[in-house]
């Protein structure tokens, strides 16, 4: 539950690029760990969506689109 694979294609990402690594068992990240929020922020970055965007509910309360996470800019060409 600590180490997964994500594949990005198109949208300006580097072809054939590998970001991060796992331990020899594939159980835990050993280099450049990325959270789920970071993955979502990276997708938003590729789509041109500001990660600090706030939506409003029916009572005009702010709801952050992305509560945490930062785009992994190294995957872009």
C-alpha positions as CSV (number, residue, x, y, z in Angstrom):
1,X,0.0,0.0,0.0
2,X,3.0,2.3,0.0
3,X,4.4,2.0,-3.5
4,X,2.4,2.3,-6.8
5,X,3.1,3.0,-10.4
6,X,1.5,5.9,-12.4
7,X,1.9,6.3,-16.2
8,X,1.6,9.7,-17.8
9,X,1.4,10.1,-21.6
10,X,1.0,13.2,-23.7
11,X,0.3,16.6,-22.2
12,X,4.0,17.6,-22.4
13,X,5.4,14.8,-20.3
14,X,8.9,13.4,-21.1
15,X,8.6,10.1,-23.0
16,X,10.3,7.1,-21.4
17,X,11.2,9.1,-18.3
18,X,11.1,7.3,-14.9
19,X,10.7,9.5,-11.8
20,X,11.5,7.9,-8.4
21,X,12.3,4.3,-7.4
22,X,11.2,1.7,-4.9
23,X,13.2,-0.6,-2.6
24,X,14.3,-3.9,-4.0
25,X,11.0,-5.5,-2.9
26,X,8.8,-2.9,-4.5
27,X,7.3,-2.3,-1.0
28,X,8.4,1.3,-0.2
29,X,9.6,4.3,-2.1
30,X,13.4,4.7,-2.0
31,X,13.8,7.9,-4.1
32,X,11.5,10.8,-4.8
33,X,8.3,9.7,-3.0
34,X,5.1,11.3,-4.4
35,X,1.8,11.6,-2.6
36,X,-1.7,11.2,-4.2
37,X,-2.1,14.9,-3.9
38,X,1.1,15.4,-5.9
39,X,-0.2,13.2,-8.7
40,X,-3.4,15.1,-8.9
41,X,-1.5,18.5,-8.8
42,X,0.6,17.2,-11.7
43,X,-2.5,16.4,-13.7
44,X,-4.0,19.8,-13.0
45,X,-0.7,21.4,-14.0
46,X,-0.8,19.6,-17.4
47,X,-4.4,20.8,-17.8
48,X,-3.6,24.4,-16.9
49,X,-5.7,24.3,-13.7
50,X,-4.4,26.4,-10.9
51,X,-3.7,24.1,-7.8
52,X,-4.9,26.9,-5.4
53,X,-8.3,27.2,-7.1
54,X,-11.2,27.3,-4.7
55,X,-14.7,26.3,-5.5
56,X,-17.8,27.6,-3.6
57,X,-20.6,25.6,-2.2
58,X,-24.3,26.7,-2.1
59,X,-23.6,28.7,1.1
60,X,-20.6,30.4,-0.5
61,X,-18.1,28.5,1.6
62,X,-14.7,28.0,0.0
63,X,-13.7,24.5,-0.9
64,X,-10.1,24.0,-2.0
65,X,-9.8,22.0,-5.2
66,X,-6.6,20.5,-4.0
67,X,-6.1,20.6,-0.2
68,X,-2.5,19.4,-0.5
69,X,0.1,18.5,-3.0
70,X,2.5,20.0,-5.5
71,X,3.0,19.3,-9.2
72,X,6.0,17.1,-10.0
73,X,7.5,19.4,-12.7
74,X,10.4,17.1,-13.4
75,X,8.2,14.8,-15.5
76,X,7.5,17.6,-18.1
77,X,9.7,18.2,-21.1
